[in-house]
Amino acid sequence: MQNKTPENKVHIGKVIDAHGIRGDIYCLIFSGDSSWISKLKVLSLSCSQKTQNFDVKKIKAFKKGFIATLENLNDRNQAEEYKGCEVWVEASLFVSQDGESLYLSELLKFSVIDRCLGQIGIIEAFSSNAWQDLLVLTESLSQKKIEIPFVKEFVTQIDYANKIVYMNLPEGLLEINTQGSHDQN
């Protein structure tokens, strides 16, 4: 096992439970989208600052994730040891081709620039509020985390070469977001 976060990998979910008696695991995918799992060859499981890579022998979509049969996990007891572990996969699985929908992970570290407000911040992560995907940014001025809905109505352009998402946000959206984060403190 390695003592570091997997490099060139994307955190996509977590192990929810063992499945069956042969060592299969049930993994929840945070995005709920399992369209890419057929390409999965290696799965990285990260627990307690240690990461272990497993070759995928068999995989199928299941509920909000997938069931995986992994090399060297041969019984339910072994599989249960990984319950709660983070699931990481190769980042290269999430590179869209021309004409395909983009993967959110492709926008990590992009700047967000609003038409009226200018530079807002840098995309650090993603979230969801059940209705839409959210960009989690570190705001340029305050260095606070804020969330912005990532909906096509707000996005005016994505400049991949310069790593910039241009947006036209509704007036007051950032103030509502900032006010909500103060209420939690």
N, C-alpha and C positions, 0 to 999 in steps of 0.2 A: 504494500500500500504506500501511496505517496502522501506526504504531509503538506499539500498545497491545493489550491483551487485548480481544477482542470484548465489547461490552456487551450485556446482555440475551440472551446466548447461553450454551449449555451445551456443554462439552467432551465429545464422545461417543465419540471414537476417534482413529484415525490412518490416514494413507495408507500402505498396505503396499507397493503397487507400481502400475506402469502396467499396463493391461490391453488387449491388442490393439494395433493400429497406428494407430488413429484418435484417440488422446488420452484414452481412458477411464482412470479410476483405480479401483483396488480399495481400499476403506476397511474396516478392521476396526472393528466396534462393540464397545466394552468390555463392554457388558451382554449382547451376543449377540442382543438383541431388535431385529428390524428391522420390526416391525409398523407403525411410524409413517412409514416412508420414502416412502410414496405421497403424503404431504402436503408433502414437502420441495420448496421452491421455490428456496432460496438456500443454498449451502454456503460456509462460511468456512474457509479453510485458513491456518493460522498456522505460520510457519517463521522461525526466527531473529529473534524479536520483531517480525515483520511479518505482517500479516494481509491476505488478499485475498479478496474476496467473488466468487462465481461463481454465475450463474443455472444451475439444473439443467435440462438439456434432456431427459434420459432417465435413469431409475434403475431398478435391479432388485436384489432380494435375491441374495446370492451367498455361499456358505460361512457364515462368522461375521460377515458385514457386507453390503456392497453394492458394485455396480459403478455408477459414475456417468459420464454424458456431460455435460460442462460447457461452457458458452458460452466461447469463446476458447481452449479447449485443443483443438488440431486434429491433433496427432500424438503419437506415443509419446515422442519426445524432450522435448517440452514437459511431458507428464504425468510423466515420470521426475524432473523437477526438483522435484516436490512429494512425492516419496517420503520418508516419515518425518515429514511435517508433521502437526500436530494438526488434527483435524476438529471444527468448531464448528457448531452449528445454533441456530436461534431457540428460546429457552426456552419460548415459547408453544406449541410442539409437545408439550411435556410437562406439560400441565395436564389432569388427569383431570376427567371429568364425573361427576355423581352416578351411583353404581352401577358405575363403572369402577374397575379397580385403579389405585392411585395410582402416580405416577412418583416414584422416590426423590428426584429433584432438587427436588421440591416441599417436601422436608423440610430443605433447606439452611438453616442458621442457627437451627433449632429447638433449644430446650433439651430435654435428656433428664433426666427425674426418675424415680428408682426409688422404689418403695413403701417400702422400708426405709432406703435410703441417702440419699434426698433428691436434690438437684441433683447430677448427675454431670458434665455438660458441655454444650457446644454442638456440633451436627453441622456439621463443616467439609467433609466429603467422603464418598465411598462406596468400598467395595472389595468383593471377593468372595473366598471361599476354595474355590470350585468346588462347594460344597454349599449355600451360602446367601449372601445379601447381607449386608454388614457396614456399620454406621454408623461412620465415623471421626470421633471427637470430640476436642476439646481439653478435657482434664479441668479442672474448675473450680479445684481446690486446687493441683495440681502443675503445671498448664499443659502436661502431656505429652499426646501423641497416644495414644489408645487405640481399639481396635476392639471393637464389640459386635455380636453377631449380631442381625440384624433379622428375627426370625421371629414369626409371629402368636402363638405360645405365650408370648412375653415381653412383647408389647405389650398394655397394658390399655385405652389410649385415646389418640387423637390429637386434640389441641385446636388446630384450625387458627387460630382467632381469636387465641389467645394464643401461638401458635407453640411448643407443648409436646408432646413425646411422653412419655406416662406408661408406665413399664415395671415389670414384676415379674421382676427378674433372679434367676437361681439363686444361692444363697449361694456365695461364693468365686469367681464368674466374673471380677470385676474384679481380684482378687488374682492369679489365674492370668495374666490379660492383662498386668498390671504386671510380674509376675515374668518373663514371657517377654521383655518389652522390656528388662529389666535384663540378661538373659543375652546379648543381642545387643551390648551395649556392651563 
